[in-house]
C-alpha cells in the first residue's frame, strides 16, 4: 500500500487527531453541568467543540447566566476528566495503522 507514496512531510496534531481527547472532554463537561442541574449539557458541550477556552466560558455565561459557577464547574470537569484519564489517553481509531503505514513508507520522524 505504501510503495506508491511520495510523502515530503506529515504534520499531526495530537489533541483530537491522534488522541481522542474530545470524547473525554465532552463526557467531563456533560457530567459537570448535569451534576449542577444545568439543562442542555450535551448540546452545550457539542457547541463548544473547537472553540478556545475563553470563548467557551462566554458561551456558558450567555446560556446559563452571569452567576454561572464557572470555578465549581471547572473543578467538577477536572475531577471527571482525571478519573477518565487514569488508564491513559485513548487513541483515535486508525492511529496505529496510520503510524505503521508511515513507518513502512520510511517517513522520517521529527518531534
C-alpha positions in Angstrom: 0.0 0.0 0.0 2.8 2.5 0.9 5.1 1.7 -2.1 3.5 4.4 -4.2 3.5 7.1 -1.5 5.6 10.2 -2.2 5.5 11.9 1.2 7.6 15.0 1.8 6.1 15.8 5.3 3.4 14.8 7.7 2.2 17.1 10.4 0.0 15.6 13.1 -1.7 17.4 16.0 -2.1 15.0 18.9 -5.0 16.6 20.7 -8.1 15.4 19.0 -6.3 14.0 16.0 -4.2 11.2 17.4 -5.6 11.2 20.9 -9.3 11.0 21.5 -9.5 13.9 23.9 -12.8 15.2 22.5 -14.7 12.2 24.0 -13.1 12.7 27.4 -13.7 16.5 27.4 -17.3 16.1 26.2 -18.2 13.5 28.8 -16.5 15.5 31.6 -18.4 18.7 30.7 -21.7 17.0 30.4 -21.2 15.3 33.8 -20.2 18.6 35.4 -23.1 20.6 34.0 -25.6 17.8 34.8 -24.4 17.4 38.3 -25.1 21.1 38.9 -28.6 20.8 37.3 -27.9 22.7 34.1 -30.2 21.6 31.2 -28.9 21.1 27.7 -25.5 19.9 28.7 -24.9 17.7 25.7 -25.9 20.3 23.2 -23.8 22.9 25.0 -20.8 20.7 25.0 -21.1 20.0 21.3 -21.4 23.7 20.6 -18.1 24.3 22.3 -16.0 21.9 20.2 -13.0 23.6 18.7 -13.6 26.9 20.4 -10.9 28.5 22.7 -11.5 28.2 26.4 -12.3 31.9 26.9 -15.0 31.8 24.3 -16.4 28.6 25.8 -16.7 30.4 29.2 -18.5 33.3 27.4 -20.9 30.8 25.9 -21.6 29.2 29.2 -22.4 32.5 30.8 -24.6 33.6 27.9 -26.5 30.3 28.1 -26.7 29.9 31.9 -26.5 33.5 33.2 -23.9 35.8 34.7 -24.0 34.0 38.1 -22.9 30.7 36.4 -20.5 29.0 38.9 -17.6 28.7 36.5 -15.0 27.7 39.1 -17.2 25.0 40.5 -17.9 23.6 37.0 -14.2 23.7 36.2 -13.4 21.7 39.4 -16.1 19.1 38.6 -15.0 18.9 35.0 -11.3 18.3 36.0 -12.3 15.6 38.5 -14.3 13.7 35.9 -11.6 14.2 33.3 -8.8 13.0 35.6 -10.9 9.9 36.5 -11.4 9.1 32.9 -7.7 9.6 32.1 -6.5 7.3 34.9 -5.8 4.5 32.4 -4.2 6.8 29.9 -5.2 8.7 26.8 -7.4 6.8 24.3 -6.2 6.8 20.7 -8.4 7.8 17.8 -9.5 5.0 15.5 -6.9 4.2 12.9 -3.9 5.9 14.6 -1.8 2.7 15.0 -2.5 1.8 11.3 -1.6 5.3 10.1 1.7 5.3 12.1 2.6 1.8 10.9 1.9 2.9 7.3 4.0 6.0 7.7 6.8 3.9 9.2 6.6 1.4 6.3 6.8 4.3 3.9 10.1 5.2 5.6 8.8 8.7 6.6 11.5 10.3 8.7 10.4 11.3 12.2 10.9 14.6 13.9 9.5 15.8 17.2 
